[in-house]
Structures are given as C-alpha cells and as structure tokens.
Amino acid sequence: MINRFRRPALRSRLALLVAVAVAVAVAAVSVTCWFVVRGKLYDEIDSKLKAANSPLRSEDIAAALNECSQTPAAPTGYGRKPVWYFQLIRTGSDKPCVSPDSAGTVKVDSSDRDVAQKADPTFWTFRNGTDTQGNDVRVLSVVAVVQGPANGVVSDTALMIGYPLKEAEGTLDDLALLLLIVSGIGVVGAGVAGLWVARTGLRPVDRLTGAVEHVARTEDLTVRIPVEGEDEIARLSRSFNSMTAALASSRDRQAQLIADAGHELRTPLTSLRTNIELLARSDETGRAIPPADRTALMASVKAQMSELAALIGDLQELSRPDAVDRGPLKVVALHEIAQAALERARLRGPELSFEAELEPWYVRAEPAALERALVNVLDNAVKFSPPGGTVEVGMRQGELTVRDHGPGIPADELPHVFERFWRSPSARSLPGSGLGLSIVARTVQQSGGEVSLGPATGGGTRAVIRLPGAATPPPAP
C-alpha cells in the first residue's frame, strides 16, 4: 500500500517548529499578561471596596434590619442609578436586607454567612458574585460595625459591599482580543521568518546534496564543495571533501595497482607461453628437443609458474584492506619468529654464512604476516649478497637489524624502495616482483612499528625493523 502522507521537507519542518515554539511562547506571555492585568484590576476594585467600608449608625442598621427590604429603592426624577451594592445578611437568614441606596441585590453565598458568624471585625472575604439581574459583581463581606453610643459589632450580621465588574471585564475582553491578534501576527511572522531562516541555513546542505547526487550519478570524485566559516555545515563540507579526496586517491591507487600488476604479469606469462609453445610445437611436428634443452625449458616453466604464484600471493596480500581478513593479533616472541625466518633463509642461500644474535623480545602482531615480512627482508639480503658472503642478523631492545655485504642501494633509489612494483634497475634481472618490501612496510606499520633501509658501514645494506613490545612476556590472563 502506497503511503499517501509524505513526510514534509526539512525546511518546512523547521519553519513549523519555529512557528510552534513562538506560538507556545507568545501564548504563555499573553496568558501571563492577561492574568497580571486581571489581578491589578481586581486589586484596584478591592481597594475601592475596602475604602467604602466604614462604621454605620446603629439606627441605620436597626432600620435596615427591621424593614429588611429585598429590593433597593428605584431612582426618582433625573437621579442616576447607583453603582455600589450595600446589603446586610444575618446568620440564620438566606434573604439579605438591601439598602435603599444599593444598585441592586447580590446573591448571598455561604462565605458571607460565615463572616457574620465569626463576628470578627478583622476578618473579611472577597469573592466574585452576581446580582439578581445576572451582572457580575465583586463582593466584600465584613462584620457590621456601628458607631456612636453603641460602638461595636452587630451580632451575627455581616455587611456586603459590591462593585460591578462590567468595566473591568470589558477591559479584560479588549485586552484578550488585542493579545489574540498580536499573537496571531507573531505566529505567522515567526513561521515566515522560520521558513526564510531554514532556506538560508540549509542552502549549504542543498549544495552538499547536489554534490553527492552528482558523484552518485557521474562517479566524478573531483567535486569539491566551497567551505565557508567554522560551523557544523562547514565541518560537514570539509568531511565530504576529505571523503571524496580519499576515495579518489584510493581509486587511483587501485587503478595503478591493476596497471602495475598487469605489467608485471605480462613478462612471466609471455615467457611461459613461449616455452609452452616450443614444447607443443615439438610434439606436433615430431621434432624432438634435445634432452638438455627440454630440461632447461621445463625448469624455466617451473620457475615462471613459481614466480607467478608468488606474485599472485603478494597481490592478494596487498589488495586486502588493513582491517579486513586479518588474523587475530597475539603476543608473539619476535626472536623466535626471526629464528624461524632465518632457517628458511639458510635454505635459500646455502653458500652464505649467517651470523645471528637475537635477544628475547615480545610483541603484539599477526604471527603469519610478521614471519612473512621477516622472510622478505632476509630474502633480499640473500639475493644481493655475493657468493660466500655473510648476512648479519641482530636484535636488541626490539630493534631487528639485517645487514648484507652486497652492492648496496644508491642514495637516489632509497626513497622508492617501499613502493609497490618498484625495482632497482640493477635488480631487474633478478627474480622478484617488487612487492616484498611493500608487504614488509605494511605489516610492520599494522603492528605499530617502523622499518627503514640504508647503507651499511663498510658497504652493503642495513635493514632496521623497530616494533613496540617488552623483553619479558606479559602475565597470562
């Protein structure tokens, strides 16, 4: 089922978020403002009610209680209608005694009778009520106090003074309408401003998106995004530029590796094809190849096949990523691995003499890869040593040195010795692919060490491998 409700764009969501945030803030401020103004207006009315409360004459209270009219006197002539409400309420009565000067009759509440029952002149209550016409009134209820010879409070009687809330409520209604209009304008303006800010702020993201789509469509890794400022977008742009540069460099190295591998494979394959064609032609024509030549051809075929196998193995080793398909790192005895590599080197150079002095040293590395790297270093020493020469191997404090007495490496060639497929012009006639030292450098770096080649004192080449470790094995877990 196709989803009909698509998620809005990021800039729309940002604009909506800003509008909602502003709406919440404006609503909170508006409500707070309305309640503050309402409180101020009520405080002003309460102050008026307190000022209107004064001791009454005993005869006035007695007359009001005796007559106990339920309605005020109607205005006569051109007299203006009274504004204030005055009435008395007794504890045991539900009907108030209204003053003739009252603007109307206020409905009695239980709190009013409570004031009459307390008979405490320091106690009063404020409340909102209504008169018999349904008009809102602010009411002050206090104990009735008389002046003159009968000075004191009137037993079980409360005076209720009221003031209409029409004017205050009109002001609050006008304020609420004004706040609503201002809030609406603010929310709409915030939405428009949020959309503008989102578009402006996301413009670098649009450029980044366009660049990514261009790379995905054309595989052009030369695209770079202009970087402006030091904010998060600038960091993202720098990261994208670094990523495309790394990918371009990786693709270039891969293309170079394939080209170099093809070049190196072409020579042994051509030679192997020529030798096989000679053998096949001899069988097809019936012209036998002299035994000595045939033996030489077969030996050449075997050597070329061995060279191809070694080259393919080296290519596989160099082509795998650093963090993929690697064996587990273990604590290994470097001196023991060096001793095993030395035994293999003796088999490849039986006419050479080897001098070894290996002190114990333990490192964390991949055992098989480390042994192969040491074998490659010793193979180079065997390959370039003169007949009857000496190969000196030593290890002290984690520094393994291999020194031969061969022709050495010219100074201008030293910077290239660890490059893939690079071979010295003087060594092109010797077997090898030019990958051995590249594998050595890669393996040593993966183990946290470093390797270097340089001229030895008195002639020859000195290879130095330094690996971090310790002279004693770590305790077993």
Secondary structure, DSSP 8 states (H G I E B T S, - for coil): ----S----HHHHHHHHHHHHHHHHHHHHHHHHHHHHHHHHHHHHHHHHHHH---EEHHHHHHHHHH--SS-----TT------EEEEEETT-SS-EE-TT-SS-B---HHHHHHHHH--TT-EEEEEEEBTTS-EEEEEEEEEEEESTT-EEEEEEEEEEEEE-HHHHHHHHHHHHHHHHHHHHHHHHHHHHHHHHHHHHTHHHHHHHHHHHHHHHH--TT------SSSHHHHHHHHHHHHHHHHHHHHHHHHHHHHHHHHHHHHHHHHHHHHHHHHHHHHHH-----HHHHHHHHHHHHHHHHHHHHHHHHHHHHHS-TTSS----EEEEHHHHHHHHHHHHHHH-TTSEEEEEE---EEEE-HHHHHHHHHHHHHHHHHHS-TT-EEEEEEETTEEEEE--SS---GGGGGGTTSTT---GGGTTSS--S-HHHHHHHHHHHTT-EEEEEE-TTSSEEEEEE--EESS-----
